[in-house]
Amino acid sequence: MALFDGLKRQLRSVIEWENPSPNALFEQWTDNGDEIKNASKLIVGPGQGCIFVYQGKVQAVYEDEGMVDLKTDNIPFWTTITKFMQFFESEHKVGIYFFRKTVILDQKWGTTSVIKYLDPLYKFPVGLKAFGNYSYRIHEPGNFFVNVVGSQNSFLIDDLRQVIGARLGQPLGDFLATSRFGYVDIDANREEIADGVREKLTALFAGLGFEITDFRIEGTDFDPDTLKRINRIADMTAEAQAAKEVGLDYAKIQQLEALREAARNEGGGAGMGMGLGAGISFGQNIAQAMGGNNAAAADPLEKLAQLKKMLDAELITAEDYAAKKKAILDAF
């Protein structure tokens, strides 16, 4: 039986990658162990390529689809037929590896950790998370085999996804740090950022034998600390704009707000006294803000108009508005 099996191996004449797994990127052909017959036929299907490895070195790469005649002058090994008297066990072994040449499309990626860089507008560190998809292809099979596949009998699309995903953070962070895109610019410039990152990835993976043909950013998000800082800035900006609309500076608005909160403090006798004093001070500050040395606000109509703007901007309460309005009208 062993002799029959050995003869059967020697008669093998057609080598091809039949029905490869959808997840297979590189796979060793093992139908005939690692011995093949001289003058066998190699069939390379559409979107496939084949690598011959002899004594640990890549000796030949076939990338054109079709049928190839394998002869001893194509690859440096002797036919195992000469080993007939040694149970067909030849010391001249050849490894045959098939690989995909097609572009591997729509591979998902996402940052595994927060990418931190200095925001050029706000001048504080921000933490970014991002996700998207990419496509790639093997363009130098020999380099890919030596530098990525190595001694593995098979290498899957999922395996390379892990290799790429682990290396995405640094190029993305480097590009954001040098491109001067801040928090408010990220979403509007996704395409430009993606193109810049793809260039960096192309340089990074060039020596590994494959290239990124397409890289896209589908969405971004920022860490809680960054969002907290940004929201605080947005609130303060909105308040400053509201103060400007009613003719007050932001510092004055903050002072009035603090006095109003103190005036509302009704906890205990001391609190009541503090509230009374703060309430008086609050009224005086409103009067100063609405009148004082501001000649433009001397007209009661202008005072009332500014008072209404403060109410609409929620800088004063309805009670404050009613009391001050009555005071203005009484004075008039």
Phi, psi and chi 1 to 4 in degrees:
 res  aa     phi    psi   chi1   chi2   chi3   chi4
   1 MET       -  -41.3 -178.8   63.0   69.8      -
   2 ALA   -64.3  -38.2      -      -      -      -
   3 LEU   -64.5  -42.0 -179.8   60.3      -      -
   4 PHE   -62.7  -42.0  177.2   77.8      -      -
   5 ASP   -63.4  -39.0  -69.2  -20.3      -      -
   6 GLY   -65.1  -41.9      -      -      -      -
   7 LEU   -62.8  -39.0  -73.7  169.8      -      -
   8 LYS   -63.4  -38.8 -174.6  176.7 -179.8 -179.6
   9 ARG   -65.0  -38.8  -71.7 -158.2  -52.9  -89.2
  10 GLN   -68.9  -24.6  -63.5  -52.2  -51.1      -
  11 LEU   -86.4   -2.3  -64.0  174.9      -      -
  12 ARG   -63.0  127.4 -178.0   76.1 -177.0 -162.1
  13 SER  -127.7   -9.4   58.9      -      -      -
  14 VAL  -124.3  127.4  177.4      -      -      -
  15 ILE  -120.2  123.7  -59.3  169.8      -      -
  16 GLU  -154.9  160.1   61.4 -178.3  -36.4      -
  17 TRP   -97.6   95.0 -163.5   17.2      -      -
  18 GLU   -94.6  131.8  -62.8 -179.0  -70.0      -
  19 ASN    47.9   57.9  -58.1  -41.7      -      -
  20 PRO   -65.0  149.9   24.1  -33.8      -      -
  21 SER   -61.9  141.9  165.8      -      -      -
  22 PRO   -59.1  -21.4  -23.2   33.4      -      -
  23 ASN   -96.5   -0.7 -164.2   32.9      -      -
  24 ALA   -82.1  132.1      -      -      -      -
  25 LEU  -109.6  -43.0 -168.7   60.2      -      -
  26 PHE  -133.9  137.8 -114.5   84.7      -      -
  27 GLU  -151.9  134.7 -172.0  171.2   27.3      -
  28 GLN   -79.4  136.0 -176.3  177.7   18.0      -
  29 TRP   -80.3  123.5 -178.1   78.7      -      -
  30 THR  -128.0   13.1   57.2      -      -      -
  31 ASP   -61.8  -26.9  -75.0    4.0      -      -
  32 ASN  -124.2   36.4 -165.9   34.1      -      -
  33 GLY    63.8 -134.2      -      -      -      -
  34 ASP  -124.1   26.3   50.9    7.6      -      -
  35 GLU  -118.7  137.0  -62.4 -179.4   71.0      -
  36 ILE  -131.2  157.4   63.8  171.6      -      -
  37 LYS   -85.4  139.6  176.8 -176.4  174.6 -177.0
  38 ASN   -60.0  141.8 -172.6   33.0      -      -
  39 ALA    70.5   21.5      -      -      -      -
  40 SER   -69.5  166.7  -67.4      -      -      -
  41 LYS  -104.7  130.6  -56.0  -69.4 -174.6 -177.5
  42 LEU  -106.6  125.0  170.4   68.3      -      -
  43 ILE  -108.3  118.8  -62.2  177.2      -      -
  44 VAL  -107.2  115.0 -179.7      -      -      -
  45 GLY   -79.9  171.9      -      -      -      -
  46 PRO   -58.7  134.1  -23.2   33.8      -      -
  47 GLY    74.8   12.0      -      -      -      -
  48 GLN  -117.0  162.8  -63.7  178.7    1.4      -
  49 GLY  -143.7  171.5      -      -      -      -
  50 CYS  -144.3  138.3 -174.2      -      -      -
  51 ILE  -119.2  135.4  -71.6 -179.3      -      -
  52 PHE  -106.5  126.5  -77.8   82.1      -      -
  53 VAL  -117.3  124.8  178.7      -      -      -
  54 TYR  -128.6  126.9  177.2   64.6      -      -
  55 GLN    51.5   42.7  -68.0 -175.3  -15.5      -
  56 GLY    81.7    4.3      -      -      -      -
  57 LYS  -125.0  145.0  -64.1 -178.6  179.8 -179.8
  58 VAL   -72.6  119.5  174.3      -      -      -
  59 GLN  -106.2  -26.0  -59.8  -67.1  -15.9      -
  60 ALA  -157.3  145.2      -      -      -      -
  61 VAL  -129.7  122.4  178.5      -      -      -
  62 TYR  -108.8  122.1  -65.5  101.5      -      -
  63 GLU  -118.6  -10.2  -64.0 -169.1   65.7      -
  64 ASP   -87.7  130.5  -62.9  -30.7      -      -
  65 GLU   -70.6  150.3   62.6 -176.5   65.5      -
  66 GLY   132.7 -162.1      -      -      -      -
  67 MET  -108.4  137.3 -178.0  176.6  -68.7      -
  68 VAL  -124.4  133.8  179.2      -      -      -
  69 ASP   -84.9  123.0  -70.5  -32.6      -      -
  70 LEU   -93.4  114.2  -60.2 -179.3      -      -
  71 LYS  -123.5  164.1  -60.5  178.1 -178.7  178.1
  72 THR   -65.9  -16.8   53.0      -      -      -
  73 ASP   -90.3   -1.8   56.5   -6.0      -      -
  74 ASN   -88.4  -41.0  -69.0  119.9      -      -
  75 ILE  -135.4  141.8   51.0  178.2      -      -
  76 PRO   -82.9   76.1   30.7  -35.2      -      -
  77 PHE  -148.9  159.4   67.9   95.7      -      -
  78 TRP   -97.3  149.1  -64.2  -40.1      -      -
  79 THR   -64.0  140.7  175.0      -      -      -
  80 THR   -74.0   -6.6   57.6      -      -      -
  81 ILE   -62.5  -25.4 -160.6   67.7      -      -
  82 THR   -72.5   -9.4   60.8      -      -      -
  83 LYS  -100.3   20.5  -61.7  -62.9  178.9  178.9
  84 PHE   -56.1  -39.9 -178.4   84.9      -      -
  85 MET   -79.7   -2.5  -61.1  -54.6  -65.2      -
  86 GLN  -115.8   38.7  -60.9 -179.4   29.1      -
  87 PHE    57.0   28.3  -59.5  101.2      -      -
  88 PHE    61.7   21.5  -54.7   98.0      -      -
  89 GLU   -95.3  105.4  -70.5  -62.3  -35.6      -
  90 SER   -99.8  140.8  172.0      -      -      -
  91 GLU   -80.7   -6.2   70.1  -87.4   15.7      -
  92 HIS   -96.8   91.1  -62.2  -77.7      -      -
  93 LYS  -100.6  149.9  -47.8  -75.2 -172.8  178.0
  94 VAL  -132.6  135.5   62.7      -      -      -
  95 GLY   -98.9  131.4      -      -      -      -
  96 ILE  -114.0  121.5  -55.8  172.7      -      -
  97 TYR  -123.4  125.9  -65.2   83.3      -      -
  98 PHE   -95.6  150.9  -74.7   93.5      -      -
  99 PHE  -145.5  161.7   61.9   89.6      -      -
 100 ARG   -88.4  132.5  -68.0 -174.9 -173.2  -85.3
 101 LYS   -97.4  -16.8  -68.3 -165.7  -49.1  177.3
 102 THR   -67.7  158.7   54.6      -      -      -
 103 VAL   -73.0  127.8  175.7      -      -      -
 104 ILE   -87.3  112.5  -50.2  -59.8      -      -
 105 LEU   -96.3  156.3  -59.9  170.4      -      -
 106 ASP    51.7   52.8  -61.9  -31.4      -      -
 107 GLN   -88.7  127.8  -61.7  -62.4  -65.3      -
 108 LYS   -78.7  144.4  -58.3  -61.6 -178.9 -177.2
 109 TRP  -138.9  157.5   67.3  -91.2      -      -
 110 GLY  -160.0  143.2      -      -      -      -
 111 THR   -65.4  132.8   51.9      -      -      -
 112 THR   -81.2  -17.4   55.7      -      -      -
 113 SER  -147.4  169.1   59.2      -      -      -
 114 VAL   -70.6  132.0  173.7      -      -      -
 115 ILE   -93.7  119.9  -61.7  171.8      -      -
 116 LYS  -106.9  136.5  -66.9 -167.6  173.7 -176.9
 117 TYR  -154.3  164.9   65.2   99.9      -      -
 118 LEU   -84.8  121.8 -172.6   66.3      -      -
 119 ASP   -69.1  125.4 -171.8  -79.0      -      -
 120 PRO   -70.1  -22.1   25.2  -33.8      -      -
 121 LEU   -89.0  -49.3  176.1   61.8      -      -
 122 TYR   -90.0  -13.0  -61.4  120.9      -      -
 123 LYS    62.8   34.2  -53.8  -59.1 -178.8 -176.7
 124 PHE  -138.5  156.8   60.3   70.9      -      -
 125 PRO   -65.5  137.5  -19.0   32.1      -      -
 126 VAL  -120.9  152.7  -63.8      -      -      -
 127 GLY  -115.7  121.3      -      -      -      -
 128 LEU  -114.6  139.6  173.3   70.5      -      -
 129 LYS  -119.3  146.6  -66.8 -178.5  178.6 -179.7
 130 ALA  -148.3  160.9      -      -      -      -
 131 PHE  -151.1  162.3   63.1   91.1      -      -
 132 GLY   176.9 -150.1      -      -      -      -
 133 ASN  -144.8  164.1   66.2   75.6      -      -
 134 TYR  -149.1  166.7   61.2   90.1      -      -
 135 SER  -132.1  154.3  -57.3      -      -      -
 136 TYR  -153.3  170.3   66.2   89.3      -      -
 137 ARG  -151.5  154.8   71.0  179.1 -176.2   91.2
 138 ILE   -81.9  119.3  -62.6  173.1      -      -
 139 HIS  -114.1  -15.0   72.2  104.0      -      -
 140 GLU  -132.4   84.8  -67.0 -176.4    7.8      -
 141 PRO   -57.1  -38.2  -21.2   32.3      -      -
 142 GLY   -61.9  -46.8      -      -      -      -
 143 ASN   -64.6  -40.2  -76.3  -15.4      -      -
 144 PHE   -62.5  -41.9 -171.9   84.5      -      -
 145 PHE   -62.7  -46.1  177.8   82.5      -      -
 146 VAL   -71.2  -42.6  171.8      -      -      -
 147 ASN   -92.5  -20.4  -65.2  -51.0      -      -
 148 VAL  -118.6  -54.0 -179.1      -      -      -
 149 VAL   -71.7  -48.8  178.0      -      -      -
 150 GLY    63.6 -131.1      -      -      -      -
 151 SER   -90.8    6.8   60.0      -      -      -
 152 GLN   -73.1  143.3  -58.8 -179.8   70.4      -
 153 ASN   -75.9  -23.5  -66.4  -29.2      -      -
 154 SER  -148.2  153.2   66.3      -      -      -
 155 PHE  -139.8  124.9 -165.6   82.2      -      -
 156 LEU  -100.2  161.4  -54.9  178.2      -      -
 157 ILE   -58.9  -38.7  -68.4  174.3      -      -
 158 ASP   -62.7  -34.5  -70.8  -16.9      -      -
 159 ASP   -64.1  -43.5  -64.8  -29.3      -      -
 160 LEU   -71.7  -31.1 -171.2   56.9      -      -
 161 ARG   -59.7  -38.0 -174.8 -175.3  -61.6  117.0
 162 GLN   -67.5  -39.1  -66.6 -179.9    9.6      -
 163 VAL   -62.2  -46.0  172.3      -      -      -
 164 ILE   -69.3  -45.5  -64.3  174.3      -      -
 165 GLY   -59.6  -36.2      -      -      -      -
 166 ALA   -71.0  -14.9      -      -      -      -
 167 ARG  -111.7    7.8  -71.1  163.0  173.0   77.8
 168 LEU   -78.8  -33.2  -83.2  175.0      -      -
 169 GLY   -58.9  -47.9      -      -      -      -
 170 GLN   -65.2  -48.1 -177.6  175.2  -14.8      -
 171 PRO   -60.3  -38.0  -23.7   34.1      -      -
 172 LEU   -66.7  -45.4 -178.2   55.5      -      -
 173 GLY   -64.0  -41.5      -      -      -      -
 174 ASP   -62.7  -41.4  -70.9  -12.5      -      -
 175 PHE   -67.4  -42.5 -177.2   81.8      -      -
 176 LEU   -64.8  -35.3  -69.8  172.8      -      -
 177 ALA   -69.1  -30.6      -      -      -      -
 178 THR  -100.8  -16.4   57.3      -      -      -
 179 SER   -84.4  -16.2   64.1      -      -      -
 180 ARG    67.8   27.5  -48.4  -58.3  -65.7  170.7
 181 PHE   -88.0  120.1  -74.8  129.3      -      -
 182 GLY   -92.8 -173.5      -      -      -      -
 183 TYR   -52.9  -44.7  172.0   89.3      -      -
 184 VAL   -77.3   -9.9  -62.5      -      -      -
 185 ASP  -101.1  -13.4  -56.6  -43.8      -      -
 186 ILE   -58.0  -57.2  -65.5  -65.2      -      -
 187 ASP   -63.5  -36.5  -74.3  -21.5      -      -
 188 ALA   -73.5  -15.1      -      -      -      -
 189 ASN  -124.2   29.6  -66.4  -83.2      -      -
 190 ARG   -57.3  -43.0  -78.2 -173.4 -161.7  170.1
 191 GLU   -64.4  -44.1 -174.2  172.8  -15.1      -
 192 GLU   -65.4  -40.2 -176.1  174.2  -12.9      -
 193 ILE   -63.8  -42.9  -65.2  171.6      -      -
 194 ALA   -61.8  -41.3      -      -      -      -
 195 ASP   -63.9  -40.8  -71.1  -18.0      -      -
 196 GLY   -66.0  -40.1      -      -      -      -
 197 VAL   -67.6  -39.1  174.0      -      -      -
 198 ARG   -60.9  -39.5 -176.7  177.5   62.1   82.0
 199 GLU   -62.4  -41.6  -70.3 -177.7    6.0      -
 200 LYS   -66.9  -38.8  -71.2 -175.8  173.2  -66.8
 201 LEU   -67.8  -36.6  -69.3  175.2      -      -
 202 THR   -60.2  -44.4  -62.5      -      -      -
 203 ALA   -66.6  -37.4      -      -      -      -
 204 LEU   -66.6  -39.5  178.9   64.1      -      -
 205 PHE   -96.9   -0.5  -65.1  136.1      -      -
 206 ALA   -56.7  -40.5      -      -      -      -
 207 GLY   -76.8   -7.8      -      -      -      -
 208 LEU   -94.8   -4.1  -62.0 -178.5      -      -
 209 GLY    90.9    8.7      -      -      -      -
 210 PHE  -137.5  161.2   68.9   96.2      -      -
 211 GLU  -133.9  146.4   62.3  178.4   -8.4      -
 212 ILE   -82.6  116.6  -57.2  -65.1      -      -
 213 THR   -91.3  -20.2   59.9      -      -      -
 214 ASP  -156.2  139.9 -176.9   50.4      -      -
 215 PHE  -142.9  128.0 -175.0   83.5      -      -
 216 ARG  -132.0  144.7  -60.5  175.2 -173.7  -89.3
 217 ILE  -106.9  116.9  -61.0  175.4      -      -
 218 GLU   -93.5  -27.6  -64.3  178.1  -17.5      -
 219 GLY  -165.0  156.4      -      -      -      -
 220 THR  -135.4  159.5   59.1      -      -      -
 221 ASP  -153.8  154.3 -167.2   12.9      -      -
 222 PHE  -116.1  153.6  -72.4   84.1      -      -
 223 ASP   -70.3  161.9   67.6  -20.2      -      -
 224 PRO   -56.3  -38.8  -26.7   35.5      -      -
 225 ASP   -63.2  -41.7  -71.0  -19.1      -      -
 226 THR   -65.0  -44.8  -61.6      -      -      -
 227 LEU   -62.7  -37.3  -66.1  176.0      -      -
 228 LYS   -63.0  -44.9 -177.6  178.6  179.5  179.4
 229 ARG   -64.8  -44.0  -65.1 -170.4 -172.1  102.2
 230 ILE   -64.6  -42.8  -64.9  -63.5      -      -
 231 ASN   -63.5  -37.3  -70.6  -24.7      -      -
 232 ARG   -64.5  -43.3 -176.7 -178.3  178.0 -170.2
 233 ILE   -61.8  -41.6  -69.0  173.7      -      -
 234 ALA   -62.9  -42.1      -      -      -      -
 235 ASP   -64.3  -44.8  -69.5  -18.2      -      -
 236 MET   -65.9  -36.7  -65.2  175.5   67.5      -
 237 THR   -64.8  -41.6  -58.0      -      -      -
 238 ALA   -64.5  -40.5      -      -      -      -
 239 GLU   -66.4  -40.7  -70.2 -179.9   10.1      -
 240 ALA   -63.9  -37.8      -      -      -      -
 241 GLN   -67.4  -39.6 -177.4   61.6   32.8      -
 242 ALA   -64.0  -40.7      -      -      -      -
 243 ALA   -62.3  -40.4      -      -      -      -
 244 LYS   -62.9  -37.0 -178.3  179.3  178.2 -178.2
 245 GLU   -64.6  -30.5  -70.1  -65.6  -35.3      -
 246 VAL  -101.0   11.6  -62.8      -      -      -
 247 GLY    80.0   20.7      -      -      -      -
 248 LEU  -116.3  154.1  -60.3  175.8      -      -
 249 ASP   -87.6  161.5   60.2   69.3      -      -
 250 TYR   -64.1  -36.5 -178.3   67.6      -      -
 251 ALA   -61.5  -40.0      -      -      -      -
 252 LYS   -64.9  -39.5  178.1   63.6   69.8  176.0
 253 ILE   -63.3  -43.3  -66.0  -60.9      -      -
 254 GLN   -61.7  -37.4  -68.7  -66.6   93.3      -
 255 GLN   -66.6  -43.6 -178.7 -177.0    5.6      -
 256 LEU   -65.0  -38.6  -66.6  177.8      -      -
 257 GLU   -64.8  -41.0 -179.0   65.3   25.4      -
 258 ALA   -65.6  -40.9      -      -      -      -
 259 LEU   -65.9  -39.2  -70.5  170.8      -      -
 260 ARG   -65.5  -41.3 -176.9  171.5   65.0 -175.9
 261 GLU   -65.1  -37.5  -70.1  -59.8  -40.4      -
 262 ALA   -66.9  -36.9      -      -      -      -
 263 ALA   -66.2  -25.8      -      -      -      -
 264 ARG   -83.5   -6.6  -69.7  174.0  177.5  172.0
 265 ASN   -74.9  113.9 -178.4    9.2      -      -
 266 GLU  -117.3   21.0  -61.3  178.7   -3.7      -
 267 GLY   -83.7  102.4      -      -      -      -
 268 GLY    81.4  171.0      -      -      -      -
 269 GLY   -63.6  -43.8      -      -      -      -
 270 ALA   -62.0  -38.8      -      -      -      -
 271 GLY   -64.2  -38.4      -      -      -      -
 272 MET   -65.8  -40.5  -67.9  177.8   62.1      -
 273 GLY   -66.7  -40.6      -      -      -      -
 274 MET   -65.3  -39.8 -176.1 -179.5  -65.1      -
 275 GLY   -64.5  -40.3      -      -      -      -
 276 LEU   -63.6  -45.7  177.9   60.2      -      -
 277 GLY   -65.0  -41.3      -      -      -      -
 278 ALA   -66.3  -36.2      -      -      -      -
 279 GLY   -64.0  -41.3      -      -      -      -
 280 ILE   -63.7  -44.9  -66.1  172.1      -      -
 281 SER   -61.6  -38.5  178.4      -      -      -
 282 PHE   -62.1  -45.2  175.5   57.7      -      -
 283 GLY   -62.5  -40.1      -      -      -      -
 284 GLN   -64.7  -38.6  -68.7  173.0  -14.8      -
 285 ASN   -68.4  -37.7  -84.6  -84.3      -      -
 286 ILE   -63.4  -43.3  -69.8 -177.9      -      -
 287 ALA   -60.2  -41.3      -      -      -      -
 288 GLN   -66.1  -40.2 -176.8 -179.8   -2.6      -
 289 ALA   -66.4  -36.5      -      -      -      -
 290 MET   -86.1  -18.7  -61.6  -57.6  -57.3      -
 291 GLY  -137.1 -105.1      -      -      -      -
 292 GLY    62.0 -131.1      -      -      -      -
 293 ASN   -88.1    4.7  -63.5  -34.0      -      -
 294 ASN   -83.1  100.7 -171.2   -7.5      -      -
 295 ALA   -64.9  -29.3      -      -      -      -
 296 ALA   -67.4  -20.7      -      -      -      -
 297 ALA   -99.9   12.0      -      -      -      -
 298 ALA   -67.3  -31.3      -      -      -      -
 299 ASP   -69.4  126.6 -172.2  -17.9      -      -
 300 PRO   -55.5  -34.4  -25.6   35.0      -      -
 301 LEU   -64.4  -39.9  -69.7  177.6      -      -
 302 GLU   -68.7  -38.0  -67.8 -175.0   12.5      -
 303 LYS   -60.9  -45.6  -71.9 -176.7  178.2 -178.5
 304 LEU   -63.3  -38.6  -68.5  171.3      -      -
 305 ALA   -64.5  -43.1      -      -      -      -
 306 GLN   -67.6  -37.9  -75.5 -166.8  -18.0      -
 307 LEU   -61.2  -41.1 -169.5   65.0      -      -
 308 LYS   -65.1  -38.0 -176.6   61.6  167.2   62.2
 309 LYS   -63.5  -39.1  -72.6 -178.0  178.8  179.3
 310 MET   -64.7  -38.1  -67.5  178.4   70.7      -
 311 LEU   -65.4  -45.5  176.1   64.7      -      -
 312 ASP   -63.9  -32.3  -67.6  -19.5      -      -
 313 ALA   -83.7    3.4      -      -      -      -
 314 GLU    60.3   31.0  -61.9 -177.4   -8.0      -
 315 LEU   -85.0  -21.3  -61.6  175.3      -      -
 316 ILE  -133.9  160.5   60.5  175.1      -      -
 317 THR   -85.7  169.0   65.5      -      -      -
 318 ALA   -63.3  -35.3      -      -      -      -
 319 GLU   -65.6  -43.1  -68.0   79.8    4.9      -
 320 ASP   -60.6  -42.6  -64.3  -27.1      -      -
 321 TYR   -62.4  -46.1  171.3   74.9      -      -
 322 ALA   -63.7  -42.7      -      -      -      -
 323 ALA   -64.5  -45.9      -      -      -      -
 324 LYS   -69.1  -37.6 -173.1   57.5 -177.4  174.5
 325 LYS   -60.3  -43.5  178.8 -178.9  177.2 -178.5
 326 LYS   -62.1  -41.6 -177.0  176.9 -176.3  -58.3
 327 ALA   -62.7  -41.8      -      -      -      -
 328 ILE   -63.6  -45.6  -65.5  173.2      -      -
 329 LEU   -66.7  -39.6  -67.1  175.8      -      -
 330 ASP   -62.4  -41.7  -71.5  -14.1      -      -
 331 ALA   -65.1  -33.8      -      -      -      -
 332 PHE   -70.9      -  178.2   71.6      -      -
